[in-house]
Amino acid sequence: MSEAADDRVDGAFAALAELYRRAAPGSELRREIDSWAENALAAAQTVAERYGAPLAADVSEGELESAFAAAEPEIAQMITPDSIAEEAALLADPAPDERSPLSSSGAFATRTMAELLERQGDRRGAARIRAALGEPEAREATAPDNAAAIAALERWLENVRRLRP
């Protein structure tokens, strides 16, 4: 038999075994598969004897049952949509102590990110990034920076006051 034919036969038996495994014990489907298997074994015995190569041993129903039981999947080892979603949720929502720009690959641990965090008021986050990068501590905001920010805020406040009736 060719390799492709071998693969088809193997696939057919695997599909049949899966059907048998999923069928309820004592169900019509299991009885039908049992009957088919007995007929297939008898036919195989006849063909094997005709060509002078008898089957090595008869297969009992207990052996079939144990083979089907061994073919049952190990649910804990299977990759399912649920296991993928669970892993994605764990990666997307890490524990609070892991929520920092340095927590995963360090892709955000850059000088620019440290400056951005500092401007947003997260001086500790900026300091952690700078420490990871081996840079000196965060620089203190200078008086001109503060004065410019205060002037901008005062302009915005004045604009808001003018818009009020």
N, C-alpha and C positions, 0 to 999 in steps of 0.2 A: 504494500500500500504506500502511496506517496506521502510526503510530509504534510501536504495540505489536507489529504484525506484523514491522516492521523489527527490533525488539529480539529477537523470537523467532528470526528468521532469523540475526541476528548471533550470538545465543547458541548456536544449533545448530551454526553453522560453528566457533565458538570451541571448543565441546565436541568436535567432530569433530577439529579440529586438535590438541587436547590428547591425544585417544586415539591419533592418528597419531604424535605425538611420543613417547608412552610405549611404543608398540609396538616390538618389536625389528625392526631392518631385515630385510626379506625375509620377515617373518612373514605368516601368513594374514590377520591383521587389517589389516596395511598393504596387502596386495594387494587386499583387499576395499574398503578406503577409496579406493585408487587407481582401481579399477574404477568405484566410485560417482561419484567426482569426474569421470572422463571422461564418464560418462553424463549427469551434471548439466550439464557444460559443453556437450555436444552439444544437450541439451534447451534450454539457455539460448540457444544460437546460433539454434536453430529459432524460438523464441518471439521473439527480438530481430529476426530477419529478417522474420517475419510482420508485425510492427508497424513495420517500416521503420527500425529502429534497430539495425544490426548491432553486435555486440560490438566493442569498440575493438581488441582483439588477442587472438590465441589464447594460451592459457597453456601453457607447456611444462612438462614434468616437472621440469626444472631450476629453473624459477621457483617451482613448488610447493615443491620441496625447500628453496629459499632462504627462502621465506616461512615454512615450518614451522621452519626453523632460527632465523629472527629472532624467532619467537614463543616460543622457549625462555626460561624464567625465568632471571634472574640470581640465583643462589643466595645470593651474598654480600649482596644487597640485600633478600632476602625476610625477613619477620618470621615466625619459626617458633616453635613451643613451646620448642625448644631454645634459641633466641636470647633468648627472654623469660626462661627459667630462668637462663641464664648471666648476664644483666644483673641479675636479682634477687639472685643469689648474690653478685655483685660489690658491690651496694649494701648487702646485709645483712652482709657480712663484709669491711669495709674494711681497708685496711692498718693495721698497729699504730700508725703515727704519726697516723692519722686518727681514732683511737678516743678522742675526747674529747667532752664535752658541747657543744663549740662546732663540731664537725666538719661537720654538715650545715646544717640551716636555722637553728640557734641557738634552737630551740624550748625547749631545756632550759637555756639560758643565762639563768637567773633568780637573783635574790638567794636565794630559797628553796633552789634547787639548790646554790648555793655554800655555804650554811649546812649543808645535808645532807652534802655532800662533806667539809666541814671536820669535822663530828661523826664521820664515818666514818674520819677520819685522812688523807684525800686533800687535804692543804693546797695542793699544787701545782694540782690541778684547781680547787679553790675560788678560788685566786689568779688563774688564767686567766679564770674567769668574771667575777670582780670587775673584772679589768683590761678585759675586753671591755665590761662595763657602765659603765666609767668610775668605779668606786667605789674607795675607798682599799684598801690592802692588807688581807689577812685579819687579823682581830683575834686576839690571842693568848688562849688559854684562861686564864681567871682561876683563882685558887687555889680559890674556892668551887666552881667547876665540877669541878675535879680532885678536891677533897675529897668531893663528892657521888658522883662516879663510883667513887672508891676505897671509900667506905662501902658502896655498892650491891654492888660486887664482893666485899667481905669478907662481907656477909650471904649472898650466894649460895654462897660457899665454905663458910661455916658450915652452911648448909642441906644441902649435899652431904655434908659430913662426918657430919652427924647421920643421913643416910639409909644410910650404910655400916654393914654389920653389925660 
